[in-house]
Amino acid sequence: MAKHQIVFLFDVDNTLLDNDHVERDMRSHLAGFLSPQARDRYFQLLEELRVQLGYADYLGALERYRLEALCNPRVLRVSGWLVDYPFARRLYPHALDAVLHVRRWGPPVILSDGDAVFQPRKVERSGLWDTFEDRVLIYVHKEDMLADVERHYPADRYVMVDDKLRILAAIKKIWGKRVTTVFVKQGRHANEPGLLDRYPSADIHLDRIGNLLDFDRAAFAP
């Protein structure tokens, strides 16, 4: 496999796609289709799974809620709403432009956490799978899988674009000077109080993913 000079790695949720908006839509749908109590219980289960697994398992939380509501057949319709959600409408402005912008210098690759069903569906339905030309990697804890990333996409240098400073710090600790970390300050995880005090600063900070269009290759590989 040919070795690239530079590979651009992109997170999905709240980096390219407004996942907070997706969750708000889901809260509204569950409250109206089932009940406000069902909505609250579902998201309680979702947060419990997020802590256990390290990612949001939407279908897993629905399966757990179903076990508590076996006598309510309407629960079975929620999965259809989830898998058919119009994710392409939730891409951030200029997200695809940003991917195409850096593609001039090296292949862009999705590097995401998530389950084996809903996360790939989200990437496909949003149009990201086609934009990234099948270069999609989805793990449970991506910061622990960098050796596998290198096996699939060997490179002299990597650029990691993510909304989670914790992830960027972990990747920087492993790859060191071989990686340029780009912190996109979008979504709830990027705006937690005291976040910048808990983790080292990323190499580049962006207020929104579209700001990536303002950078040239030299900014990522000094």
C-alpha positions, 0 to 999 in steps of 0.5 A, a space after each residue: 500500500 502506497 504511503 501518503 505524505 499527509 492524511 486528513 482524519 475527520 470526526 463526524 458527530 458535531 464536527 461535520 454533522 450537527 448531532 446536537 440538532 439530531 438529538 433535539 429532533 429526536 427528543 421532540 419526536 419521542 415526546 410527541 409520538 410516545 410521551 414526555 416520560 418515554 423521552 426522558 427515560 430513553 435519554 437516561 438510558 442513552 446516557 448510561 450507555 454512553 458512559 459504559 461504551 464511550 459513544 452514543 448507542 441510539 439503537 441500543 438505548 431503544 432496545 433497552 427501552 423496548 424491554 421496559 415497554 413491551 406492551 407498547 407497539 408504538 415503540 417499534 416505529 421509533 427505529 424506522 424514524 431513526 434509520 430514515 432520518 434526513 442526516 444530509 440536512 444536518 451537515 454543518 455549512 461548508 462541511 463538504 467544502 472543507 473536506 474537498 478543500 483538504 483533499 487536494 493535499 491528501 486523502 480525507 478519511 472519516 475516523 469516528 466512534 460508534 456502533 456497527 449499525 446506526 453510525 454507518 447509516 448516519 455516514 451513508 444517509 448524510 452523503 459523507 460516505 460518498 464524499 469520502 469515497 469509501 474511506 470510512 473507519 468507525 471504532 469503539 474507541 478510535 484513540 486506541 486504534 491508531 495502529 489500525 488507522 496507520 495500517 489502512 492509511 499509512 502516512 508521514 503525517 496526519 491531521 485530526 479534526 475533531 470537536 472533542 479536545 480529550 480525543 485530540 489530546 489522546 491522539 497527540 500523546 501517541 502520535 506526537 509531532 506526526 499529527 496536527 490536531 484541529 479542534 472544532 469548537 462546535 457542539 456541547 462537548 466543545 463548549 464544556 466549562 473548564 475544558 481548556 483547563 483539563 486538556 492541552 491545547 490543540 494545534 489549531 482552533 476553529 470556531 466552525 468547520 467552514 473555517 478550515 477553508 481559510 488554511 493552506 497545506 503549510 498550516 497542517 504540515 509545518 
